[in-house]
Amino acid sequence: MQAGFNGVIYYITAVSKTDLTADLQRVSVPHGLCSTHKDELNADLLAFLK
């Protein structure tokens, strides 16, 4: 990946000054999806591709 210097500085500044605590508490991500729900995941992927 490549990025311009100014863009990187603006990004770092924005991320470091933004409190995302409330947003992160609402995120629900099933970790290990490929291992724990592989049959459901495969069925969903196949249905999506059809």
Backbone hydrogen bonds in HBPLUS format (Angstrom, degrees):
<---DONOR---> <-ACCEPTOR-->    atom                        ^
c    i                          cat <-CA-CA->   ^        H-A-AA   ^      H-
h    n   atom  resd res      DA  || num        DHA   H-A  angle D-A-AA Bond
n    s   type  num  typ     dist DA aas  dist angle  dist       angle   num
A0008-VAL N   A0004-GLY O   3.06 MM   4  6.32 157.2  2.12 153.9 159.9     1
A0009-ILE N   A0005-PHE O   3.02 MM   4  6.30 162.5  2.05 154.6 159.3     2
A0010-TYR N   A0006-ASN O   2.92 MM   4  6.14 164.9  1.94 154.8 158.7     3
A0011-TYR N   A0007-GLY O   2.93 MM   4  6.06 156.0  1.99 144.4 151.4     4
A0012-ILE N   A0008-VAL O   2.93 MM   4  6.12 171.8  1.93 156.4 157.9     5
A0013-THR N   A0009-ILE O   2.99 MM   4  6.11 160.5  2.03 148.3 154.0     6
A0014-ALA N   A0010-TYR O   2.93 MM   4  6.08 162.8  1.96 148.2 153.0     7
A0015-VAL N   A0011-TYR O   2.91 MM   4  6.09 169.4  1.92 160.5 163.1     8
A0016-SER N   A0012-ILE O   2.95 MM   4  5.95 157.9  2.00 145.1 151.6     9
A0017-LYS N   A0013-THR O   3.14 MM   4  6.17 135.9  2.34 141.9 151.6    10
A0024-LEU N   A0020-LEU O   2.88 MM   4  6.06 161.8  1.92 162.3 167.9    11
A0025-GLN N   A0021-THR O   3.16 MM   4  6.37 143.4  2.30 147.1 155.8    12
A0026-ARG N   A0023-ASP O   3.12 MM   3  5.43 142.9  2.26 104.3 114.6    13
A0027-VAL N   A0024-LEU O   3.35 MM   3  5.29 153.0  2.43  97.5 105.2    14
A0035-SER N   A0032-GLY O   2.89 MM   3  5.37 143.1  2.03 112.8 124.0    15
A0036-THR N   A0032-GLY O   2.83 MM   4  5.98 168.8  1.85 165.4 169.3    16
A0037-HIS N   A0033-LEU O   3.07 MM   4  5.40 158.8  2.12 134.7 140.5    17
A0041-LEU N   A0037-HIS O   2.88 MM   4  6.03 162.7  1.91 159.2 165.1    18
A0042-ASN N   A0038-LYS O   2.90 MM   4  5.96 163.2  1.93 145.6 150.2    19
A0043-ALA N   A0039-ASP O   3.02 MM   4  6.19 159.4  2.06 145.3 151.1    20
A0044-ASP N   A0040-GLU O   2.93 MM   4  6.12 159.4  1.97 148.3 154.0    21
A0045-LEU N   A0041-LEU O   2.88 MM   4  6.11 158.3  1.92 151.9 158.1    22
A0046-LEU N   A0042-ASN O   2.93 MM   4  6.09 162.7  1.96 150.3 154.9    23
A0047-ALA N   A0043-ALA O   2.95 MM   4  6.12 157.7  2.00 146.8 153.2    24
A0048-PHE N   A0044-ASP O   2.93 MM   4  6.07 151.3  2.01 143.3 151.4    25
A0049-LEU N   A0045-LEU O   2.97 MM   4  6.17 153.3  2.04 147.7 154.5    26
A0050-LYS N   A0046-LEU O   3.16 MM   4  6.30 132.0  2.40 141.5 152.5    27
